[in-house]
Amino acid sequence: MNDDKLINILTRIADALERVGPNTAKTNDLNAADAFVWQADIQWLEPIDSVNRVEIELLKGIEHQQQILLDNTDRFARGLPANNALLWGARGTGKSSLVKAVHAEVCATSGDSPTLVEIHREDIPSLPTLLGILRASDRQSIVFCDDLSFDGDDASYKSLKAVLEGGIEGRPSNVIFYATSNRRHLMPRDMMENERSTAINPSEVVEEKVSLSDRFGLWLGFHNTNQSTYLEMIQGYIEFHDLSIAEEIWRSEAIEWSATRGSRSGRVAWQYIQDLAGRLEKPLKQ
């Protein structure tokens, strides 16, 4: 085989490999959107054009928590000192909805719009890489992890501790961390008790587990909703989405709906609204 034929064959092989090979790594642009999802496997911030969220005025029964988180986020957006926040408590009470609603409110009312970057629980070990990307940007960023908790032999909480406050670099000044959890201390009590019973120094085990929550300057508790607040939530949804139904009908239906689920919460209220809108054949506002 002469040189020309060999070069031609190698060129064709190189072209074929280029076509089937992975795309060239994209450059993360923090100005591409106001919200992103972190894709840890390819180190890519996926821009989100439309965030799945609830209008802040529709979040009822959590006004106190709302004001605290809103003030904290507004200060952070303006480059002032602010705290990491842990939103903990009963399921379906509006923890993650509040984070997204507060972010939208600050972006709409403030001259400074921080980004909201969601990181999945299983991608926590990649948090240092993500923070390295955010540190290089001049834009304020809220890193948000929904349903954060740790079980069994999971030791990734140690890297989270170091990243939040204790690492040699520390948390970048333009980054803040918000997390939601059903647990105040992010660890199941039985796990802490089991480790304490076999430890040489039991108190050190408790300190190790609890110190993770201590990295969050704000602890905002969310608790089960009473009936009047639950009905207030539903009334707000009905008015916002222009659903035509008599009050005595939706009130009795909503009470029965919560009774069949054994719970009253923002999530249960929203599920009733979806069912009601479907029966009325009325699309919900986006």
VEXDREN-2710 file (C-alpha; in Angstrom, 1 decimal):
% VEXDREN-2710
k/r/px/py/pz
1/MET/0.0/0.0/0.0
2/ASN/1.4/3.4/-1.1
3/ASP/1.6/6.4/1.2
4/ASP/-1.3/8.2/-0.5
5/LYS/-3.7/5.3/0.0
6/LEU/-2.6/5.0/3.6
7/ILE/-3.1/8.7/4.3
8/ASN/-6.6/8.5/2.7
9/ILE/-7.6/5.6/4.8
10/LEU/-6.3/7.2/8.0
11/THR/-8.1/10.4/7.2
12/ARG/-11.4/8.6/6.7
13/ILE/-11.0/6.7/10.0
14/ALA/-10.2/10.0/11.8
15/ASP/-13.3/11.6/10.3
16/ALA/-15.5/8.7/11.3
17/LEU/-14.2/8.7/14.9
18/GLU/-14.8/12.5/15.1
19/ARG/-18.4/12.0/14.0
20/VAL/-19.2/9.2/16.5
21/GLY/-17.1/10.6/19.3
22/PRO/-18.4/12.8/22.2
23/ASN/-19.0/16.5/21.5
24/THR/-16.4/18.9/22.5
25/ALA/-16.9/20.0/26.1
26/LYS/-19.2/23.0/26.3
27/THR/-18.4/26.1/28.2
28/ASN/-20.6/26.9/31.1
29/ASP/-22.2/30.3/30.8
30/LEU/-23.8/31.6/34.0
31/ASN/-25.5/34.4/32.1
32/ALA/-27.4/32.0/29.8
33/ALA/-30.3/31.7/32.3
34/ASP/-31.5/32.4/35.8
35/ALA/-31.7/28.7/36.7
36/PHE/-29.6/25.7/36.0
37/VAL/-29.4/22.0/36.8
38/TRP/-26.0/20.6/37.5
39/GLN/-25.1/17.6/35.3
40/ALA/-22.2/16.1/37.3
41/ASP/-21.2/13.4/34.8
42/ILE/-20.4/15.9/32.1
43/GLN/-19.7/18.9/34.4
44/TRP/-22.4/20.9/32.7
45/LEU/-24.8/23.5/34.0
46/GLU/-28.0/22.8/32.0
47/PRO/-29.9/26.1/31.5
48/ILE/-33.6/26.0/32.6
49/ASP/-35.8/28.5/30.7
50/SER/-39.0/27.7/32.6
51/VAL/-38.8/26.8/36.3
52/ASN/-41.5/24.6/37.8
53/ARG/-42.6/26.8/40.6
54/VAL/-45.5/28.3/42.5
55/GLU/-46.2/32.0/42.8
56/ILE/-45.0/33.3/46.1
57/GLU/-48.4/34.8/47.1
58/LEU/-49.9/31.4/46.8
59/LEU/-47.8/29.9/49.6
60/LYS/-49.9/30.1/52.7
61/GLY/-49.2/29.3/56.3
62/ILE/-45.4/29.9/56.0
63/GLU/-45.3/33.6/55.9
64/HIS/-42.7/33.8/58.7
65/GLN/-40.3/31.4/57.0
66/GLN/-40.9/33.2/53.7
67/GLN/-39.9/36.6/55.0
68/ILE/-36.8/35.3/56.7
69/LEU/-35.6/33.4/53.5
70/LEU/-36.6/36.4/51.3
71/ASP/-34.6/38.8/53.4
72/ASN/-31.6/36.5/53.5
73/THR/-31.7/35.9/49.7
74/ASP/-32.1/39.6/49.0
75/ARG/-29.1/40.5/51.0
76/PHE/-27.1/37.8/49.3
77/ALA/-28.2/39.0/45.9
78/ARG/-26.9/42.5/46.8
79/GLY/-23.5/41.1/47.8
80/LEU/-24.1/41.4/51.5
81/PRO/-23.3/38.7/54.1
82/ALA/-26.0/36.0/54.2
83/ASN/-26.4/32.5/55.6
84/ASN/-26.7/29.0/54.2
85/ALA/-30.3/27.8/54.9
86/LEU/-31.7/24.4/55.9
87/LEU/-35.5/24.1/55.4
88/TRP/-36.6/21.1/57.3
89/GLY/-39.9/19.6/58.4
90/ALA/-43.0/17.7/57.3
91/ARG/-43.4/16.6/53.7
92/GLY/-45.4/18.6/51.3
93/THR/-45.3/21.8/53.4
94/GLY/-43.8/24.0/50.8
95/LYS/-40.0/23.8/51.5
96/SER/-38.7/23.5/47.9
97/SER/-41.6/25.6/46.6
98/LEU/-40.5/28.4/48.9
99/VAL/-36.9/28.3/47.7
100/LYS/-37.9/28.5/44.0
101/ALA/-40.5/31.2/44.7
102/VAL/-38.1/33.4/46.7
103/HIS/-35.5/33.1/44.0
104/ALA/-38.1/34.2/41.4
105/GLU/-39.2/37.1/43.6
106/VAL/-35.7/38.4/44.2
107/CYS/-35.0/38.2/40.4
108/ALA/-38.2/40.1/39.7
109/THR/-37.8/42.8/42.3
110/SER/-34.0/43.2/42.7
111/GLY/-31.6/44.8/40.3
112/ASP/-29.3/41.9/41.0
113/SER/-30.5/38.5/39.8
114/PRO/-28.7/35.5/41.4
115/THR/-28.7/32.1/39.6
116/LEU/-30.4/29.1/41.1
117/VAL/-28.4/26.0/40.6
118/GLU/-30.0/22.7/41.5
119/ILE/-27.7/19.8/42.5
120/HIS/-29.1/16.3/43.0
121/ARG/-28.5/14.5/46.2
122/GLU/-26.5/11.8/44.6
123/ASP/-24.2/14.4/43.0
124/ILE/-23.1/15.9/46.3
125/PRO/-19.5/14.5/45.9
126/SER/-19.1/16.6/42.8
127/LEU/-19.9/19.8/44.8
128/PRO/-16.3/21.0/44.9
129/THR/-16.1/20.9/41.1
130/LEU/-19.4/22.8/40.8
131/LEU/-18.2/25.4/43.3
132/GLY/-15.0/25.8/41.3
133/ILE/-17.1/26.7/38.2
134/LEU/-19.3/29.1/40.2
135/ARG/-16.3/30.7/41.9
136/ALA/-14.9/31.8/38.5
137/SER/-18.1/33.7/37.7
138/ASP/-18.9/37.1/39.0
139/ARG/-22.6/36.2/39.4
140/GLN/-24.2/35.4/42.7
141/SER/-25.4/31.8/42.8
142/ILE/-27.7/29.8/45.1
143/VAL/-26.8/26.1/45.1
144/PHE/-30.0/24.2/45.9
145/CYS/-30.3/20.6/47.0
146/ASP/-33.8/19.2/47.5
147/ASP/-34.5/16.4/50.0
148/LEU/-31.0/16.3/51.4
149/SER/-30.3/13.4/53.8
150/PHE/-27.7/10.8/54.5
151/ASP/-28.1/7.1/55.4
152/GLY/-26.1/4.1/56.2
153/ASP/-22.4/4.2/55.4
154/ASP/-22.7/7.3/53.2
155/ALA/-19.7/9.5/54.0
156/SER/-20.3/12.2/51.4
157/TYR/-21.7/14.4/54.2
158/LYS/-18.1/15.0/55.3
159/SER/-17.2/16.6/52.0
160/LEU/-20.3/18.7/52.2
161/LYS/-19.2/19.9/55.6
162/ALA/-15.8/20.9/54.3
163/VAL/-17.3/22.7/51.3
164/LEU/-19.9/24.7/53.3
165/GLU/-17.5/26.2/55.9
166/GLY/-14.5/24.1/56.9
167/GLY/-12.4/23.6/53.8
168/ILE/-9.2/25.4/53.1
169/GLU/-10.8/27.5/50.4
170/GLY/-14.2/27.8/52.2
171/ARG/-17.4/28.6/50.4
172/PRO/-17.0/31.1/47.6
173/SER/-18.2/34.6/48.5
174/ASN/-20.6/34.5/45.5
175/VAL/-22.2/31.2/46.5
176/ILE/-24.8/30.3/49.1
177/PHE/-26.2/26.8/49.8
178/TYR/-30.0/26.1/50.4
179/ALA/-31.2/22.6/51.2
180/THR/-34.5/21.0/52.1
181/SER/-34.9/17.9/54.3
182/ASN/-37.5/16.0/56.3
183/ARG/-34.8/15.8/59.0
184/ARG/-33.4/18.6/61.1
185/HIS/-30.0/17.0/61.5
186/LEU/-29.9/15.3/58.1
187/MET/-29.2/11.9/59.7
188/PRO/-31.7/9.3/61.0
189/ARG/-31.7/9.1/64.7
190/ASP/-31.3/5.3/64.8
191/MET/-28.1/5.6/62.7
192/MET/-26.7/8.1/65.2
193/GLU/-27.7/5.9/68.1
194/ASN/-26.2/2.8/66.6
195/GLU/-22.9/4.5/65.9
196/ARG/-22.8/6.0/69.3
197/SER/-23.4/2.7/71.1
198/THR/-20.3/1.2/69.4
199/ALA/-18.0/4.2/69.5
200/ILE/-15.1/4.6/71.9
201/ASN/-16.3/8.2/72.6
202/PRO/-20.1/8.3/72.0
203/SER/-20.3/12.1/72.2
204/GLU/-17.9/12.5/69.3
205/VAL/-20.3/10.6/67.0
206/VAL/-23.2/12.9/67.9
207/GLU/-20.9/15.9/67.4
208/GLU/-19.8/14.6/64.0
209/LYS/-23.4/14.1/62.7
210/VAL/-25.0/17.2/64.2
211/SER/-22.1/19.5/63.1
212/LEU/-23.3/19.2/59.5
213/SER/-26.5/21.0/60.3
214/ASP/-24.5/23.6/62.2
215/ARG/-23.1/24.7/58.9
216/PHE/-26.5/26.2/58.0
217/GLY/-26.9/29.5/59.7
218/LEU/-30.7/29.5/59.1
219/TRP/-32.9/26.6/60.3
220/LEU/-36.4/27.1/59.1
221/GLY/-38.9/24.6/60.4
222/PHE/-42.1/23.6/58.5
223/HIS/-44.9/21.9/60.3
224/ASN/-48.3/20.3/59.5
225/THR/-51.0/22.6/58.2
226/ASN/-54.2/23.2/60.1
227/GLN/-57.5/23.1/58.3
228/SER/-58.2/26.8/57.9
229/THR/-54.7/27.4/56.3
230/TYR/-55.3/24.3/54.1
231/LEU/-58.6/25.8/52.8
232/GLU/-56.9/29.2/52.4
233/MET/-54.3/27.6/50.1
234/ILE/-57.1/26.0/48.0
235/GLN/-59.0/29.3/47.8
236/GLY/-55.9/31.1/46.6
237/TYR/-55.3/28.5/43.9
238/ILE/-59.0/28.7/42.8
239/GLU/-58.9/32.4/42.5
240/PHE/-55.5/32.4/40.7
241/HIS/-56.5/29.9/38.1
242/ASP/-60.0/31.3/37.7
243/LEU/-61.8/28.0/38.5
244/SER/-65.6/28.4/38.6
245/ILE/-67.1/26.4/41.5
246/ALA/-69.3/27.3/44.4
247/GLU/-67.5/27.7/47.7
248/GLU/-69.6/25.2/49.6
249/ILE/-68.8/22.6/47.0
250/TRP/-65.0/23.0/46.9
251/ARG/-64.8/23.3/50.7
252/SER/-66.6/20.0/51.3
253/GLU/-64.6/18.3/48.5
254/ALA/-61.3/19.7/49.8
255/ILE/-61.9/18.5/53.3
256/GLU/-62.9/15.0/52.0
257/TRP/-59.8/15.0/49.8
258/SER/-57.4/15.7/52.7
259/ALA/-59.2/13.1/54.9
260/THR/-58.7/10.3/52.3
261/ARG/-55.0/11.1/52.3
262/GLY/-54.6/11.5/56.1
263/SER/-52.8/14.8/55.6
264/ARG/-53.3/18.5/55.1
265/SER/-50.4/20.3/53.3
266/GLY/-49.6/22.5/50.3
267/ARG/-48.9/19.4/48.2
268/VAL/-52.3/17.9/49.1
269/ALA/-54.0/21.2/48.3
270/TRP/-52.3/21.4/44.9
271/GLN/-53.2/17.8/44.1
272/TYR/-56.9/18.6/44.8
273/ILE/-56.6/21.7/42.5
274/GLN/-55.2/19.5/39.7
275/ASP/-58.1/17.1/40.1
276/LEU/-60.7/19.9/40.3
277/ALA/-59.3/21.7/37.2
278/GLY/-59.4/18.4/35.3
279/ARG/-63.0/17.8/36.2
280/LEU/-63.9/21.3/35.2
281/GLU/-61.9/20.9/31.9
282/LYS/-60.0/24.1/32.7
283/PRO/-56.3/24.3/31.9
284/LEU/-54.1/25.6/34.8
285/LYS/-52.0/28.8/34.3
286/GLN/-48.4/28.1/33.7
END
